[in-house]
Structure formats: C-alpha cells, structure tokens
Amino acid sequence: MSYFQLDEDQEVLKDLIIGALEIEDERYENDPAIAEVLAKVDRDLFVQIHESAQTVPEGKNKTLKLWLQIAAVAAVLAVVYIGVYFFNNQSEKVATVPKVTLYDLKSGGYGATLTLANGKKISLANASKGEIGRESGIVITKSGEGKLVYQVSEKVSDPNASNTLSTARGETYQVRLPDGTLVYLNAASSLTYTTSLIENGKRVVTLSGEGYFEVAKDKQHPFIVKTNRQEVEVLGTHFNISSYADDEVEKTTLLEGSVKLSASGNYKLLRPGQQAKISAGKIKISETDTDLAVAWKNNEFVIESENIETIMKMISRWYNLEVVYVGEKTTQRFSGKVSRFDKLSKVLEIVESTGEARFDLKGRTVYVSK
C-alpha cells in the first residue's frame, strides 16, 4: 500500500497484479469447475482495473482510490478461491469419512498368554508372582519383575512337550528359557519351544512377530530361531528379529556376537551393527543404527525417516487399533521419539505436527487422511 502511495509506475503495478492472477489460474487449469468460476472473476477484475485507471479523477487521492478498488476485487477473488477449493475438497471428504468421536487411548502394557503342552492356557497379566505351573520336570514361575522363568527341577519326562508364549496386540513380555536365554516379545508375537529346548543337539525356538534375544552361551548346543522365511543360528549373542506376517521385509539386526542366516538356500553372516533384510528369499545386508531396531524393547517409539504405513503398523499393534486410510496416502517420511507408555495422542503428534496427515478415532479404528 505504501508503494501505491508513491504515485509511480501504475502500469507496472497493474501488469504485476494481472500476471500474478494468471499464475494462480494455472494452478487450477486441470479442474474445469474451478477454472470456469475463476475465468469469470478474472475477466471482471481485469475490466475494473482498467476502468479504475481511466475513470478515477486526478488528484491527491487517485492512487489510494485505485488501490482500494483493486483490493476490494482481490478480496472477492480470494474468497472465491478459498470457497471453491474448500467446497470441492471437503464435500468429497464428508462423503467418505464417517463421523467420528475424538478421544485418547492408553498405551499397551505387560501381558501374555502361556499355552502348555496339555492345552492349559495361563494369562500372565493376571497371574500372581511365584510358581504358576509344573510340566514334564519344568517349574514355571513369574518373577517379581513380571518375567516368565523356566527352571529344570528334575529329569525332563517329556522333552518334546511344546509350550507357546504369545502376546496379543497391546502386550509385551519377557521369558527366561531353561538354558538361561532371555527373550523379549513385542506385541502380536509368539514364541514356541519344547520344555527341554533341545532338538537334535540344538536349542530351537520358533518366532512369529518380533523378538529380541540375549542368547546364553553354549558351544555344544547352537541356538536356532526359526521364522516363516529364515533360520538364524548363533552360539551366544544379542540380536533382534522382526518377522510379522503383514510386513513385506523380514529384518534381523545384530548387536553383538555373530549369527548365520539362511533363507531359500542362501547363507549370510552378520557382524555387529549390521541388519539383514529378507524379501522373496533374497538377503540384503547393510549397516544400521541398532538403537532403532531395539527401541521397542526399551519401551520407546523411535522412528527415523519412516513412511506412514510403517508407523501405523507399529501403532496398531501396540495400541490394539485397526487402521483405515481415507483417500490418498501421504508420501512424507517422519522422524521422532516418544515413550511407548504415552497415550496415543502423544505418539500421533510426531506425524500430525508436520501437517501431512490427520487422524480421527471411532471406537478402536483410526482413520488416516492427508
């Protein structure tokens, strides 16, 4: 406005205004509905700018009157842009997004179900501390820290009796196996093993989902972790395996020691600080930040340049939610860190604060839109 009051370069200013409006038109040239409205507004604006320049009388207030007329028409134009854009976009969203009630959800917690060989199921979240079962010479206790502990009390009568420790969505748990190996299970995961843990001279467990292993050293009995896509063999080491059925890639991350991986006849050795990704039977090894892989074990959400689908899978498993995408998914990548024991809203802030996605909750379903 100060520049208009200089009473100079009126033609240049007029050309700049018209040029700017033409650039705005180009943004909507592929939308016939918006383009038609804007074309009419632009024609009217163009006429009024010329008429203002020709009919405003000479005098001290000439430039101010010209500015006010242009500003008034430009304000109308802005309202049209916003109104048409809002109507076209919001009408589509209202038709596809159900009406939702906003509220917050508590995080998951410690809990699991132990299924014994005889079919008996024990809810560990509700079990009191101390001995919770005996089977085939194995004493099973729940420690004061909420950890499941196996101890061999006598000769194992049925070494092939199988136990399964499973976590639901929203649960995590720890188990110390008969050989002393400590296993952390993430949400929606399971670990199956025999009471003796020994099969053909090897310690063998089967994992579904995600688990972190601190394997007790035993050179005479290698430790084997089986998943649907691979086998991991170690003597004594710390590593993490993420093997969820709905993930395209299975990841094994080594923190210390060494492991041998085999998948579809391919064999690879991992060194500390490396991560193996398995997809379609192929193994790809790269250096990685191991803290990211085991953040869940330390009760943290730590994401580094992750896409929206990966983040929402983590959230759905821990908060026991269903995820529904509305419209086009954002291609933005997100980074951040929060406690896994924070409420859902705190975790979603990592994504929502960027303005690239919004979330609505109804029951235990979260609707994700841009």
C-alpha positions in Angstrom: 0.0 0.0 0.0 2.9 2.3 0.7 4.2 1.7 -2.8 0.9 2.7 -4.3 1.0 6.0 -2.5 4.2 6.9 -4.3 2.0 7.6 -7.3 4.6 6.0 -9.6 4.7 3.0 -12.0 1.0 2.5 -12.1 1.1 0.5 -15.4 3.9 -1.8 -14.0 1.9 -2.4 -10.8 -1.2 -3.2 -12.8 0.7 -5.7 -15.0 2.2 -7.4 -11.9 -1.2 -7.8 -10.4 -2.7 -9.3 -13.5 0.3 -11.5 -14.0 0.0 -12.9 -10.5 -3.6 -13.7 -11.0 -2.8 -15.6 -14.2 -0.3 -17.7 -12.4 -2.9 -18.6 -9.8 -5.3 -19.6 -12.6 -2.7 -22.1 -13.9 -2.8 -24.0 -10.6 -6.4 -24.9 -11.3 -6.4 -25.3 -15.1 -7.0 -29.0 -14.8 -10.1 -28.5 -12.7 -12.9 -27.4 -15.0 -15.3 -26.4 -12.2 -12.8 -24.1 -10.5 -11.4 -22.8 -13.8 -14.8 -21.7 -15.1 -15.5 -19.6 -12.0 -12.1 -18.1 -11.9 -12.2 -17.1 -15.5 -15.3 -15.1 -15.0 -13.9 -13.4 -11.9 -10.6 -12.6 -13.7 -12.5 -11.0 -16.6 -14.5 -8.8 -14.2 -11.3 -7.9 -12.3 -9.4 -7.1 -15.5 -12.2 -4.7 -16.6 -12.4 -3.0 -13.2 -8.7 -2.4 -13.0 -8.8 -0.7 -16.5 -11.9 1.3 -15.6 -10.4 2.4 -12.4 -7.3 3.6 -14.1 -9.4 5.6 -16.6 -12.2 7.0 -14.5 -10.6 7.9 -11.2 -10.2 11.7 -11.3 -6.9 13.4 -11.0 -5.9 14.4 -7.5 -4.1 13.6 -4.3 -6.3 10.5 -3.5 -6.2 9.0 -7.0 -3.8 6.2 -6.1 -5.5 5.4 -2.8 -8.9 5.1 -4.5 -7.3 2.9 -7.2 -5.7 0.7 -4.5 -9.0 0.3 -2.6 -10.9 -0.8 -5.7 -8.3 -3.3 -6.6 -8.0 -4.6 -3.1 -11.8 -5.0 -2.9 -11.9 -7.1 -6.1 -8.9 -9.1 -5.0 -10.6 -9.8 -1.7 -13.6 -11.2 -3.5 -11.3 -13.2 -5.7 -9.6 -14.7 -2.6 -12.9 -15.7 -1.1 -13.9 -17.4 -4.4 -10.6 -19.3 -4.5 -10.9 -20.5 -0.9 -14.6 -21.2 -1.1 -14.5 -23.3 -4.3 -11.4 -25.2 -3.1 -12.9 -25.9 0.3 -16.2 -27.0 -1.2 -14.6 -29.3 -3.8 -12.3 -31.0 -1.3 -14.5 -31.0 1.8 -17.5 -32.3 0.0 -15.5 -35.4 -1.1 -14.2 -36.0 2.4 -17.5 -35.6 4.1 -18.9 -38.3 1.8 -16.1 -40.8 2.5 -15.1 -40.2 6.2 -17.5 -41.4 8.8 -18.5 -39.1 11.6 -16.1 -39.8 14.4 -15.7 -39.1 18.1 -12.3 -37.8 19.2 -10.8 -39.2 22.3 -7.5 -40.7 23.6 -6.3 -44.2 24.2 -4.0 -45.6 26.8 -0.9 -47.5 25.6 -0.3 -51.2 25.8 1.4 -52.9 28.7 2.9 -56.1 30.1 1.0 -59.2 29.5 1.0 -62.5 27.6 -0.6 -66.0 27.4 1.3 -69.2 28.1 -0.1 -72.3 26.4 1.2 -75.5 28.0 1.6 -78.8 26.1 -1.6 -80.1 27.7 -3.6 -77.2 26.3 -3.9 -75.3 29.5 -3.7 -71.5 29.0 -2.4 -69.2 31.7 -2.9 -65.4 31.5 0.3 -64.0 32.8 -1.0 -60.4 33.2 -3.4 -61.8 35.9 -1.1 -64.5 37.3 0.3 -63.8 40.8 4.0 -63.9 41.4 5.7 -67.2 42.2 5.2 -70.7 40.8 2.4 -70.8 38.2 2.9 -74.3 36.7 4.9 -77.6 36.6 5.2 -79.7 33.5 7.5 -82.5 32.5 10.1 -81.7 35.1 10.0 -77.9 34.4 9.0 -75.4 37.0 7.5 -72.2 35.6 7.5 -69.1 37.8 6.6 -65.5 37.4 9.3 -63.2 38.9 8.8 -60.1 40.9 9.8 -58.1 37.7 6.9 -59.7 35.8 9.2 -62.1 33.8 8.4 -65.7 33.0 11.2 -68.0 34.2 11.7 -71.7 33.4 13.7 -73.9 35.7 14.6 -77.6 35.3 13.7 -79.2 38.6 14.3 -82.8 37.7 14.8 -85.0 34.7 12.5 -83.9 31.9 9.9 -86.6 31.4 8.7 -85.4 28.0 11.4 -83.4 26.4 9.3 -82.8 23.3 6.4 -81.2 25.1 5.8 -77.9 23.5 4.9 -74.6 25.1 3.9 -71.3 23.4 4.2 -67.8 24.8 2.1 -65.4 22.9 1.3 -61.7 23.2 -1.8 -60.0 21.8 -1.9 -56.6 20.3 -1.1 -54.1 23.1 1.0 -56.6 25.1 4.7 -57.2 25.6 6.5 -59.8 27.8 9.8 -61.4 28.7 10.7 -65.0 29.2 13.9 -66.7 30.5 14.2 -70.1 28.8 15.6 -73.3 30.5 19.1 -72.6 29.1 19.1 -69.1 30.6 18.4 -67.3 27.3 16.3 -64.1 27.8 13.7 -63.3 25.1 11.7 -60.1 24.9 8.4 -60.4 22.8 6.9 -57.4 21.1 3.1 -57.0 20.6 1.2 -59.5 18.4 4.1 -62.1 18.6 4.6 -65.7 19.7 7.5 -68.0 20.7 7.2 -71.8 20.6 9.7 -74.2 22.1 9.9 -77.6 23.8 10.4 -77.9 27.5 13.9 -79.2 27.1 14.6 -76.7 24.3 16.8 -79.3 22.6 16.1 -80.8 19.2 18.8 -82.9 17.5 21.5 -81.4 19.6 20.4 -77.8 19.0 18.4 -75.3 21.0 15.4 -74.5 18.8 12.6 -71.9 19.1 10.1 -70.7 16.5 9.2 -67.0 16.3 6.3 -65.2 14.8 6.2 -61.4 15.1 9.1 -59.6 16.8 11.6 -60.7 19.4 14.8 -59.6 21.0 17.2 -62.4 22.1 20.0 -62.4 24.6 21.3 -66.0 24.0 23.1 -67.8 26.8 26.5 -69.2 25.6 26.6 -72.9 24.9 29.1 -74.1 22.3 27.8 -77.6 22.4 24.2 -76.6 21.5 23.8 -73.9 18.9 20.7 -71.7 19.3 18.3 -71.7 16.3 15.5 -69.2 15.7 13.1 -70.3 13.0 10.6 -68.0 11.3 8.5 -68.4 8.1 11.3 -67.0 6.0 14.6 -67.9 7.6 16.7 -69.6 10.2 19.1 -67.8 12.4 21.9 -69.8 14.1 24.0 -68.5 17.0 26.1 -69.7 19.9 25.7 -66.8 22.2 24.8 -63.3 21.1 22.3 -60.4 21.2 20.0 -59.8 18.2 16.6 -58.7 17.1 14.2 -60.3 14.6 11.2 -58.6 13.1 9.1 -61.2 11.3 5.5 -60.0 11.1 3.3 -61.8 8.6 2.0 -58.5 7.2 5.4 -57.0 6.6 7.0 -57.4 3.2 10.5 -57.5 4.6 11.8 -59.5 7.5 14.7 -57.9 9.4 17.4 -59.4 11.6 19.6 -56.9 13.5 22.8 -57.9 15.3 24.0 -56.1 18.3 26.9 -58.3 19.5 28.5 -61.6 18.6 27.8 -63.2 15.2 24.9 -65.0 13.5 24.4 -67.1 10.4 21.2 -66.6 8.4 19.8 -69.0 5.9 16.8 -68.3 3.6 15.8 -70.2 0.4 19.2 -71.8 0.2 21.1 -68.5 0.7 23.5 -68.1 3.6 24.9 -64.9 5.1 26.9 -64.0 8.2 26.1 -60.8 10.2 28.5 -58.7 12.1 27.6 -56.4 15.0 25.9 -53.2 13.7 24.5 -54.9 10.6 21.0 -55.6 9.5 19.8 -58.3 7.1 16.6 -57.7 5.2 14.9 -60.7 3.6 12.4 -60.4 0.8 11.4 -63.0 -1.8 14.1 -65.3 -0.4 16.9 -62.8 -1.1 19.1 -61.5 1.8 20.4 -57.9 1.7 22.8 -56.8 4.4 23.6 -53.2 5.4 25.0 -51.1 8.2 22.3 -49.8 10.6 21.5 -47.9 13.8 20.8 -50.8 16.2 19.2 -48.5 18.7 16.3 -48.0 16.2 15.7 -51.8 15.9 15.5 -52.4 19.7 13.8 -49.2 20.7 10.6 -51.2 21.3 12.4 -53.4 23.8 13.4 -50.3 25.8 9.7 -49.2 25.7 10.2 -46.4 23.2 8.9 -45.4 19.8 11.9 -44.2 17.8 11.3 -43.6 14.1 13.8 -42.3 11.5 12.6 -41.3 8.1 9.7 -43.9 8.1 6.6 -43.8 5.9 3.1 -43.6 7.2 2.3 -47.3 6.7 5.2 -48.5 8.8 4.4 -46.1 11.6 0.7 -47.0 11.6 1.5 -50.7 11.8 3.6 -50.1 14.9 0.8 -48.0 16.4 -1.9 -50.5 15.6 0.0 -53.4 17.2 0.8 -51.6 20.4 -2.5 -49.7 20.9 -4.7 -52.5 19.5 -6.2 -50.5 16.7 -7.5 -51.0 13.2 -6.2 -48.6 10.6 -8.2 -47.3 7.7 -6.7 -45.0 5.1 -9.1 -42.4 3.6 -8.1 -41.0 0.2 -4.5 -40.7 -1.0 -1.7 -41.7 1.5 0.9 -39.1 2.2 4.4 -39.8 0.9 6.1 -37.8 3.6 8.6 -39.5 5.8 8.6 -38.9 9.6 11.1 -39.0 12.4 10.7 -38.7 16.2 10.9 -40.3 19.6 8.3 -40.8 22.4 7.7 -43.3 25.2 5.6 -46.4 24.3 3.7 -45.8 27.5 2.5 -42.4 26.4 -1.1 -42.0 25.3 -2.0 -42.4 21.6 -2.3 -38.7 21.0 1.3 -38.1 22.1 2.6 -40.7 19.5 0.4 -39.3 16.7 1.8 -35.8 17.3 5.0 -37.0 15.6 3.1 -37.2 12.3 0.3 -34.7 12.9 2.7 -31.8 13.7 4.0 -31.8 10.2 0.6 -31.1 8.7 1.0 -34.0 6.3 -1.7 -36.2 7.9 -4.6 -36.1 10.2 -6.2 -38.7 12.4 -9.8 -39.4 13.6 -10.8 -42.2 16.0 -14.0 -44.1 16.2 -14.0 -46.9 18.7 -10.7 -48.7 18.1 -10.4 -47.7 14.5 -8.2 -44.8 13.4 -8.9 -43.1 10.1 -5.9 -41.6 8.4 -6.1 -38.9 5.8 -3.9 -36.2 4.3 
